[in-house]
Amino acid sequence: MEFLNLFLPVLLYILGIILLIVLIILGIRLIQILNRVDSVIDNVEKKINSFNGFFSIVNKATDGFMMIGDTVIQSILGIFSKIVNRNKNKKNKEESYE
């Protein structure tokens, strides 16, 4: 019994030290992996930011096309509404004469 009272605490201390060393090594590896991931993310961010100029040009071009399309559609609708209003006015005048 006395042997177990001396041996088990020593065994627990040794296992605790081994566990602590393993956790320290894993922590160091984790820090290294996070540094690599951080550098990859920075690299991707730089590459994405290099496309910002291109995307702004595309955005301005689409805005221009939308403006042109809107003005064309508005003019077509204006012409169509004038034609429809003329026909309504003619029908109203014909009905009022009768």
C-alpha positions in Angstrom: 0.0 0.0 0.0 2.8 2.3 0.8 4.3 1.6 -2.6 1.1 2.8 -4.3 1.0 5.9 -2.2 4.4 6.8 -3.6 4.1 5.5 -7.1 0.7 6.8 -8.2 1.5 10.5 -7.5 4.8 10.2 -9.4 3.0 8.5 -12.3 0.4 11.2 -12.3 3.0 14.0 -12.3 4.9 12.3 -15.2 1.6 12.0 -17.2 0.7 15.6 -16.4 4.1 16.8 -17.6 3.8 14.7 -20.8 0.3 16.1 -21.4 1.5 19.6 -20.8 4.4 19.2 -23.3 2.1 17.8 -25.9 -0.4 20.7 -25.4 2.4 23.2 -25.7 3.6 21.5 -29.0 0.0 21.5 -30.3 -0.4 25.2 -29.4 2.8 26.1 -31.2 1.7 24.2 -34.3 -1.7 25.8 -34.1 -0.1 29.3 -34.0 2.0 28.4 -37.1 -1.0 27.2 -39.0 -3.0 30.3 -38.1 -0.1 32.5 -39.3 -0.1 30.6 -42.6 -3.9 31.0 -42.9 -3.5 34.7 -42.1 -1.0 35.1 -44.9 -3.2 33.3 -47.4 -6.2 35.4 -46.5 -4.1 38.6 -46.9 -2.9 37.3 -50.3 -6.5 36.6 -51.4 -7.6 40.0 -50.1 -4.9 41.7 -52.2 -5.9 39.8 -55.3 -9.6 40.7 -54.8 -8.8 44.4 -54.2 -6.9 44.4 -57.5 -10.2 43.7 -59.3 -12.0 46.7 -57.6 -11.1 48.9 -60.6 -12.4 46.5 -63.1 -15.7 46.0 -61.1 -16.2 49.7 -60.8 -15.8 50.1 -64.6 -18.3 47.3 -65.2 -20.7 48.9 -62.7 -20.5 52.2 -64.5 -21.0 50.6 -67.8 -24.1 48.7 -66.6 -25.4 51.9 -65.1 -25.0 53.6 -68.5 -26.7 50.8 -70.3 -29.6 50.9 -67.8 -30.0 54.7 -68.3 -30.1 54.2 -72.1 -32.5 51.4 -71.8 -34.7 53.4 -69.4 -34.8 56.4 -71.7 -35.7 54.2 -74.7 -38.4 52.4 -72.8 -39.8 55.7 -71.5 -39.9 57.2 -75.0 -41.6 54.1 -76.4 -44.1 54.2 -73.6 -44.7 57.9 -74.2 -45.4 57.3 -77.9 -47.6 54.3 -77.1 -49.6 56.3 -74.5 -50.0 59.2 -77.0 -51.4 56.8 -79.6 -53.8 55.2 -77.1 -54.9 58.7 -75.8 -55.6 59.8 -79.4 -57.8 56.8 -80.1 -59.7 57.4 -76.8 -60.2 61.0 -77.6 -61.5 60.1 -81.1 -63.9 57.6 -79.7 -65.1 60.1 -77.1 -65.7 62.8 -79.7 -67.6 60.3 -81.9 -69.7 59.2 -79.0 -70.5 62.8 -78.1 -71.7 63.7 -81.6 -74.1 60.8 -81.6 
